[in-house]
Amino acid sequence: MTPTRINCIIIEDELPASILLEMHIAKFDFLDLKGKFMSTNNALNLLKIQKIDLLFLDINLPGKSGIEFAKSLPKDIGIIFTTANPHYAVEGFELEAIDYLLKPISFDRFSKAIQKYCKTQKTNQEFEQLSKAETERPFIFVKCERKTLKLYLDEIDYFESQGNYLLIHTEKDCFKTHQSITEMIEKLPEGIFYRIHRSFLITLKKVNQFSSRTVTIKNKVLPIGRLYASKTNDLLQSIQLKY
């Protein structure tokens, strides 16, 4: 079923990023762009007089930041954050944003974000069921041996690759599934988990301490791969400063 018409706006102070978003939006017939704004103050007037369903919201904006602005919005307005800074993704996810897009935004990644938004809308019975599921704690379904398990994201400590299998270490248990770490990354929301090694994918908020070479989650010391070291340490340092 084709989604109903979706009124959206762009709040972005970088002209190239704003133009790229507008080009992506134009490729979807059901997306109706109602305006482009360079700050949240300018967008407020339109939000007061017209029903807007979806915001493409930059985080680094003059005046009030995108994060601050999102906290003041009604819950029925969908938010897709856009930014060049990956360490903001954790807070964006906590605000129940639809998605978090890193600049420069490819059309393929933009399309996936729109698909996520459509699944939250009650356009048919399937979307209604998905919408109800998304009111629960975020989770994934994972096939372990002959069973499919529901695992809550906030209970996962880290993933560990072992050959053709992936170990999922949670707060209470460890589960084994037949898939690669790359396949798992594609199923997970961005910004909550981070790959620190070819064999390890961690939950950022579960990190107790870290050094230039290791990350500690609970009592488990995990290695940081040489190719991942620079970006991992930059990200962990930025989160440390933020919190």
Solvent accessible surface area in square Angstrom, and as a share of the most:
residue,aa,sasa,rsa
1,M,167,0.75
2,T,104,0.60
3,P,26,0.16
4,T,92,0.54
5,R,145,0.53
6,I,8,0.04
7,N,32,0.16
8,C,0,0.00
9,I,0,0.00
10,I,0,0.00
11,I,0,0.00
12,E,4,0.02
13,D,44,0.23
14,E,90,0.40
15,L,115,0.57
16,P,106,0.66
17,A,14,0.11
18,S,7,0.05
19,I,76,0.39
20,L,53,0.26
21,L,1,0.00
22,E,64,0.29
23,M,108,0.48
24,H,11,0.05
25,I,4,0.02
26,A,80,0.62
27,K,123,0.52
28,F,36,0.15
29,D,123,0.64
30,F,32,0.13
31,L,10,0.05
32,D,35,0.18
33,L,48,0.24
34,K,74,0.31
35,G,18,0.17
36,K,85,0.36
37,F,40,0.17
38,M,117,0.52
39,S,16,0.10
40,T,2,0.01
41,N,100,0.52
42,N,84,0.43
43,A,0,0.00
44,L,64,0.32
45,N,101,0.52
46,L,26,0.13
47,L,32,0.16
48,K,153,0.65
49,I,147,0.75
50,Q,62,0.28
51,K,142,0.60
52,I,6,0.03
53,D,22,0.11
54,L,0,0.00
55,L,0,0.00
56,F,0,0.00
57,L,0,0.00
58,D,3,0.01
59,I,3,0.01
60,N,69,0.35
61,L,18,0.09
62,P,73,0.46
63,G,74,0.71
64,K,88,0.37
65,S,31,0.20
66,G,0,0.00
67,I,12,0.06
68,E,95,0.43
69,F,2,0.01
70,A,9,0.07
71,K,125,0.53
72,S,74,0.48
73,L,21,0.11
74,P,81,0.51
75,K,185,0.78
76,D,114,0.59
77,I,24,0.12
78,G,9,0.09
79,I,16,0.08
80,I,0,0.00
81,F,0,0.00
82,T,0,0.00
83,T,0,0.00
84,A,66,0.51
85,N,47,0.24
86,P,66,0.42
87,H,40,0.18
88,Y,49,0.18
89,A,2,0.02
90,V,6,0.03
91,E,33,0.15
92,G,1,0.01
93,F,61,0.25
94,E,90,0.40
95,L,45,0.22
96,E,138,0.62
97,A,19,0.14
98,I,35,0.18
99,D,10,0.05
100,Y,10,0.04
101,L,0,0.00
102,L,74,0.37
103,K,39,0.16
104,P,124,0.78
105,I,8,0.04
106,S,62,0.40
107,F,79,0.33
108,D,93,0.48
109,R,47,0.17
110,F,0,0.00
111,S,18,0.12
112,K,98,0.42
113,A,0,0.00
114,I,2,0.01
115,Q,103,0.46
116,K,77,0.33
117,Y,7,0.03
118,C,10,0.06
119,K,93,0.40
120,T,31,0.18
121,Q,55,0.24
122,K,137,0.58
123,T,25,0.15
124,N,37,0.19
125,Q,131,0.58
126,E,105,0.47
127,F,27,0.11
128,E,68,0.30
129,Q,107,0.48
130,L,59,0.29
131,S,18,0.12
132,K,133,0.56
133,A,31,0.24
134,E,96,0.43
135,T,116,0.68
136,E,84,0.38
137,R,105,0.38
138,P,67,0.42
139,F,49,0.20
140,I,19,0.10
141,F,119,0.50
142,V,2,0.01
143,K,136,0.57
144,C,12,0.07
145,E,158,0.71
146,R,235,0.86
147,K,142,0.60
148,T,88,0.51
149,L,48,0.24
150,K,76,0.32
151,L,15,0.07
152,Y,56,0.21
153,L,10,0.05
154,D,75,0.39
155,E,48,0.22
156,I,0,0.00
157,D,6,0.03
158,Y,12,0.05
159,F,0,0.00
160,E,30,0.13
161,S,28,0.18
162,Q,92,0.41
163,G,76,0.73
164,N,110,0.56
165,Y,89,0.34
166,L,0,0.00
167,L,27,0.13
168,I,0,0.00
169,H,37,0.16
170,T,18,0.11
171,E,84,0.38
172,K,176,0.75
173,D,84,0.43
174,C,58,0.35
175,F,50,0.21
176,K,103,0.43
177,T,3,0.02
178,H,126,0.56
179,Q,25,0.11
180,S,50,0.32
181,I,8,0.04
182,T,73,0.42
183,E,85,0.38
184,M,0,0.00
185,I,65,0.33
186,E,138,0.62
187,K,112,0.47
188,L,16,0.08
189,P,29,0.18
190,E,68,0.31
191,G,18,0.17
192,I,23,0.12
193,F,17,0.07
194,Y,57,0.22
195,R,58,0.21
196,I,0,0.00
197,H,41,0.18
198,R,176,0.64
199,S,26,0.17
200,F,20,0.08
201,L,4,0.02
202,I,1,0.00
203,T,7,0.04
204,L,13,0.07
205,K,116,0.49
206,K,44,0.19
207,V,31,0.18
208,N,98,0.51
209,Q,120,0.53
210,F,57,0.24
211,S,54,0.35
212,S,75,0.48
213,R,191,0.70
214,T,45,0.26
215,V,0,0.00
216,T,15,0.09
217,I,3,0.01
218,K,103,0.44
219,N,150,0.77
220,K,96,0.41
221,V,86,0.50
222,L,0,0.00
223,P,57,0.36
224,I,16,0.08
225,G,11,0.10
226,R,203,0.74
227,L,147,0.73
228,Y,63,0.24
229,A,27,0.21
230,S,82,0.53
231,K,150,0.63
232,T,1,0.01
233,N,30,0.15
234,D,96,0.50
235,L,13,0.07
236,L,8,0.04
237,Q,86,0.38
238,S,25,0.16
239,I,28,0.14
240,Q,110,0.49
241,L,151,0.75
242,K,67,0.28
243,Y,142,0.54
